[in-house]
Amino acid sequence: MWLPLAFLSALLLGAYDTCKKASLNGNAVIPVLLLNTFFCSLLLLPLILLSAFAPHTLQDTIFYVPATDLRSHLYIFLKACLVLSSWLFAYFATKHLPITIAAPIKASQPILTLIGAMLIYNETLNLYQWIGVSVSIVAFILLSISGKREGINFKHNIWIIFILLATVTGAMSGLYDKYLMSHGFHRMTVLTWYSLYQLALMAIITLIVWYPNRTKTTPFVWRKSIFFISLFLVCADFVYFYALSYPHSMISIVSMVRRSSVVVSFTAGALFFKEKNIKNKAIDLLLVLIGMLFLYLGTR
């Protein structure tokens, strides 16, 4: 059951990436990210309040948020710091790079997660899974190479560095998620509270970094897509943590499948953002789908 949930999370994540690109084009990054964390918290806060003050309403449902101790909150706060670091790098890179370049590079994140999972959690893969992972890795590398045809210098472009840093911190967050889930942290406790901690951190960053210099940088413009960033993200993360809560779920596979969200964002880049070299990149994208098929076969 955990693998279909991973695929559903990937679909929602692709929609999230598309709305993120639409919101960030020609817009101020920090207030968009602040609003994202605000709406995420707004969507999740009722679950915390109902679970605390009217537990009978949610106690037997998948939306119940168990209470936890201060020590656990410190672990969740670290999760918030990891995710927010990845988001800050990714948001700035997404604004300045074509989505058909940024998304495939971010899609290489499972390579790092796989290495970490094998070293830290001693995860092993069967033959089909190895084929799927190998094909997917090749596909992600080819997609990244295809991006060079956009005329972007990968060695001297700060936004490429930013998307690489987003990928590294994202992989660290994925490995940390598996640690939390395997050490008894409830998925809803992690999901709801790390969103609130992110909002607090982003409020501080906005007040210190963006607000005093708002007239000197790109002006902020409200767009409806900003709210849908949060909606799709909350749904994607809920399904993701639900998948990881299964005892035999594998973070290396879940993370790889989640990166198939590149299919959705790639399609959006072609249809909505009219980006270049789509035909060349489409062949590489086909390999991603083949890799996902082998991953599915390996977990049946």
C-alpha positions as CSV (number, residue, x, y, z in Angstrom):
1,M,0.0,0.0,0.0
2,W,2.9,2.4,0.7
3,L,4.0,2.5,-2.9
4,P,0.7,3.7,-4.5
5,L,0.7,6.4,-1.7
6,A,4.2,7.4,-2.9
7,F,2.9,7.8,-6.5
8,L,-0.1,9.9,-5.3
9,S,2.3,12.1,-3.3
10,A,4.4,12.5,-6.5
11,L,1.4,13.7,-8.5
12,L,0.5,16.2,-5.8
13,L,4.1,17.3,-5.6
14,G,4.1,18.0,-9.3
15,A,1.1,20.2,-9.0
16,Y,2.8,22.0,-6.1
17,D,6.0,22.6,-8.2
18,T,3.8,24.0,-11.1
19,C,2.0,26.4,-8.8
20,K,5.3,27.4,-7.2
21,K,6.8,28.3,-10.6
22,A,3.6,30.3,-11.6
23,S,3.8,32.2,-8.3
24,L,7.5,33.0,-8.4
25,N,7.9,34.2,-12.0
26,G,8.7,37.9,-11.7
27,N,7.7,38.0,-8.0
28,A,9.4,38.5,-4.6
29,V,10.5,35.1,-3.2
30,I,10.5,35.6,0.5
31,P,6.9,36.8,0.9
32,V,5.7,34.0,-1.4
33,L,7.4,31.5,0.9
34,L,6.1,33.2,4.0
35,L,2.5,33.0,2.6
36,N,3.1,29.3,1.7
37,T,4.1,28.5,5.3
38,F,1.2,30.6,6.6
39,F,-1.4,28.8,4.5
40,C,0.1,25.4,5.3
41,S,-0.2,26.2,9.0
42,L,-3.7,27.6,8.6
43,L,-4.8,24.3,6.9
44,L,-3.2,22.2,9.7
45,L,-3.9,24.2,12.8
46,P,-7.5,23.1,13.2
47,L,-6.3,19.5,13.5
48,I,-4.0,20.4,16.4
49,L,-6.7,22.4,18.2
50,L,-9.4,19.7,17.7
51,S,-7.0,16.9,18.8
52,A,-6.1,18.9,21.9
53,F,-9.4,20.3,23.0
54,A,-12.0,17.9,21.4
55,P,-10.0,14.7,20.9
56,H,-13.1,12.5,20.5
57,T,-13.8,14.2,17.1
58,L,-10.5,13.0,15.5
59,Q,-9.1,10.2,17.8
60,D,-10.1,7.3,15.6
61,T,-9.2,9.0,12.3
62,I,-6.0,9.4,10.3
63,F,-6.1,13.2,11.1
64,Y,-5.6,12.9,14.8
65,V,-2.5,14.8,16.2
66,P,-1.2,13.1,19.4
67,A,0.4,15.3,22.1
68,T,4.1,15.0,22.4
69,D,6.9,16.1,24.8
70,L,9.3,19.0,24.6
71,R,12.2,16.7,23.5
72,S,10.2,15.5,20.6
73,H,9.4,19.1,19.6
74,L,13.1,19.8,19.4
75,Y,13.5,16.9,16.9
76,I,10.5,18.3,14.9
77,F,12.1,21.8,15.0
78,L,15.2,20.4,13.4
79,K,13.0,18.9,10.7
80,A,11.6,22.4,10.1
81,C,15.0,23.9,9.8
82,L,16.1,21.3,7.2
83,V,12.9,21.7,5.1
84,L,13.0,25.5,5.2
85,S,16.7,25.5,4.2
86,S,15.8,23.3,1.2
87,W,12.8,25.5,0.3
88,L,14.7,28.8,0.4
89,F,17.3,27.5,-2.0
90,A,14.7,25.8,-4.2
91,Y,12.4,28.9,-4.4
92,F,15.1,31.3,-5.4
93,A,16.4,28.8,-8.0
94,T,12.9,28.1,-9.3
95,K,12.3,31.8,-9.9
96,H,15.4,32.2,-12.0
97,L,15.6,28.9,-13.8
98,P,13.3,27.2,-16.3
99,I,11.2,24.6,-14.5
100,T,12.3,22.0,-17.1
101,I,15.9,22.5,-15.7
102,A,15.3,23.1,-12.0
103,A,12.8,20.2,-11.6
104,P,15.1,17.5,-13.2
105,I,18.1,18.6,-11.1
106,K,16.0,18.5,-8.0
107,A,14.8,15.1,-9.2
108,S,18.4,13.8,-8.7
109,Q,17.7,14.0,-4.9
110,P,16.8,10.3,-4.6
111,I,20.4,9.4,-5.6
112,L,21.7,11.0,-2.4
113,T,18.8,9.6,-0.4
114,L,19.5,6.1,-1.7
115,I,23.2,6.4,-0.8
116,G,22.2,7.6,2.7
117,A,19.6,4.9,3.1
118,M,22.0,2.2,2.3
119,L,24.7,3.6,4.6
120,I,22.5,4.5,7.5
121,Y,19.5,2.2,7.4
122,N,21.1,-0.8,5.7
123,E,18.3,-0.9,3.1
124,T,18.7,-3.5,0.4
125,L,17.0,-3.6,-3.1
126,N,15.9,-6.5,-5.2
127,L,16.7,-6.9,-8.8
128,Y,13.7,-5.0,-10.2
129,Q,14.3,-2.2,-7.7
130,W,18.0,-2.0,-8.7
131,I,17.0,-1.8,-12.4
132,G,14.4,0.9,-11.6
133,V,16.8,2.9,-9.5
134,S,19.6,2.6,-12.1
135,V,17.4,3.6,-15.0
136,S,16.0,6.5,-13.0
137,I,19.4,7.8,-12.1
138,V,20.5,7.7,-15.7
139,A,17.3,9.5,-16.7
140,F,17.8,12.2,-14.1
141,I,21.4,12.8,-15.2
142,L,20.4,13.0,-18.9
143,L,17.6,15.4,-18.0
144,S,20.2,17.6,-16.2
145,I,22.5,17.4,-19.2
146,S,19.7,18.4,-21.5
147,G,19.4,21.6,-19.5
148,K,22.7,22.8,-20.8
149,R,21.1,23.4,-24.2
150,E,19.3,26.3,-22.5
151,G,22.6,28.2,-22.6
152,I,23.1,28.1,-18.8
153,N,26.6,27.7,-17.5
154,F,26.2,25.0,-14.8
155,K,29.6,25.8,-13.3
156,H,29.2,29.5,-12.8
157,N,25.5,30.0,-12.3
158,I,24.5,30.8,-8.7
159,W,21.0,29.5,-9.2
160,I,22.3,26.1,-10.3
161,I,24.3,26.1,-7.1
162,F,21.1,27.0,-5.2
163,I,19.1,24.1,-6.7
164,L,22.0,21.7,-5.9
165,L,22.0,22.9,-2.3
166,A,18.2,22.5,-2.2
167,T,18.7,18.9,-3.4
168,V,21.3,18.1,-0.8
169,T,19.3,19.5,2.1
170,G,16.2,17.8,0.7
171,A,17.9,14.4,0.8
172,M,19.0,15.1,4.4
173,S,15.4,15.9,5.2
174,G,14.2,12.7,3.6
175,L,16.6,10.5,5.6
176,Y,15.6,12.4,8.8
177,D,11.9,11.6,8.0
178,K,12.7,7.9,8.0
179,Y,14.5,8.3,11.3
180,L,11.6,10.0,12.9
181,M,9.0,7.5,11.6
182,S,11.1,4.6,12.7
183,H,11.5,6.0,16.2
184,G,7.9,6.3,17.0
185,F,7.1,9.9,15.9
186,H,3.5,10.1,14.8
187,R,3.2,11.3,11.2
188,M,0.6,13.9,12.0
189,T,2.5,15.3,14.9
190,V,5.5,15.9,12.6
191,L,3.5,17.2,9.7
192,T,1.5,19.8,11.7
193,W,4.1,21.0,14.1
194,Y,7.0,21.4,11.6
195,S,4.7,23.5,9.5
196,L,4.1,25.9,12.4
197,Y,7.8,26.1,13.2
198,Q,8.5,26.9,9.6
199,L,6.0,29.8,9.7
200,A,7.7,31.2,12.8
201,L,11.1,30.9,11.2
202,M,9.9,32.5,7.9
203,A,8.3,35.4,9.8
204,I,11.6,36.2,11.4
205,I,13.4,35.9,8.1
206,T,10.9,38.2,6.4
207,L,11.1,40.9,9.1
208,I,14.9,40.9,9.1
209,V,15.8,40.2,5.5
210,W,13.0,41.2,3.1
211,Y,10.9,43.9,4.8
212,P,13.6,46.5,5.3
213,N,14.7,46.1,1.7
214,R,11.4,45.5,0.0
215,T,11.5,48.7,-2.0
216,K,14.9,47.8,-3.5
217,T,14.0,44.3,-4.7
218,T,11.4,42.7,-6.9
219,P,8.0,43.8,-5.7
220,F,5.5,41.3,-4.3
221,V,2.4,40.6,-6.3
222,W,-0.5,38.4,-4.9
223,R,-1.5,35.5,-7.1
224,K,-4.1,32.8,-6.6
225,S,-1.5,30.1,-7.3
226,I,0.2,31.0,-4.0
227,F,-2.6,29.5,-2.0
228,F,-2.6,26.3,-4.1
229,I,1.2,25.9,-3.4
230,S,0.2,25.3,0.2
231,L,-2.8,23.1,-0.6
232,F,-1.0,20.7,-2.8
233,L,2.0,20.6,-0.5
234,V,0.0,19.8,2.6
235,C,-1.8,17.0,0.7
236,A,1.5,15.7,-0.8
237,D,3.2,15.7,2.6
238,F,0.3,14.0,4.4
239,V,0.3,11.1,1.9
240,Y,4.1,10.9,2.1
241,F,4.3,10.6,5.8
242,Y,1.4,8.1,5.7
243,A,3.5,6.0,3.3
244,L,6.6,6.1,5.5
245,S,4.5,5.0,8.5
246,Y,4.2,1.5,7.0
247,P,6.7,-0.8,8.8
248,H,8.2,-2.1,5.6
249,S,8.3,1.1,3.6
250,M,11.7,2.1,2.1
251,I,12.8,5.7,2.1
252,S,15.0,5.1,-0.9
253,I,12.0,3.9,-3.0
254,V,9.5,6.5,-1.6
255,S,12.0,9.3,-2.3
256,M,12.7,8.1,-5.8
257,V,9.0,7.7,-6.7
258,R,8.2,11.2,-5.2
259,R,10.7,12.6,-7.7
260,S,8.6,11.3,-10.6
261,S,6.7,14.5,-9.9
262,V,9.1,15.9,-12.5
263,V,6.7,14.4,-15.1
264,V,3.9,16.8,-14.0
265,S,6.2,19.9,-13.8
266,F,7.8,19.0,-17.1
267,T,4.5,18.9,-18.8
268,A,3.5,22.2,-17.2
269,G,6.8,23.7,-18.5
270,A,5.9,22.7,-22.0
271,L,2.2,23.6,-22.0
272,F,1.9,26.6,-19.7
273,F,5.4,28.2,-19.5
274,K,6.4,27.5,-23.2
275,E,9.9,26.4,-22.3
276,K,12.5,25.3,-24.9
277,N,14.0,22.0,-26.1
278,I,11.0,20.0,-24.9
279,K,11.4,17.3,-27.6
280,N,14.9,16.5,-26.5
281,K,14.0,16.4,-22.9
282,A,10.9,14.2,-23.5
283,I,13.1,11.2,-24.4
284,D,15.0,11.5,-21.1
285,L,11.6,11.8,-19.3
286,L,10.5,8.5,-20.8
287,L,13.3,6.8,-19.0
288,V,12.0,8.3,-15.7
289,L,8.7,6.5,-16.4
290,I,10.4,3.2,-17.2
291,G,12.4,3.5,-13.9
292,M,9.2,4.1,-12.0
293,L,7.6,1.0,-13.6
294,F,10.5,-1.2,-12.4
295,L,10.3,0.2,-8.9
296,Y,6.6,-0.7,-8.9
297,L,7.3,-4.3,-10.1
298,G,10.0,-4.7,-7.4
299,T,7.5,-4.0,-4.6
300,R,4.6,-6.2,-5.7
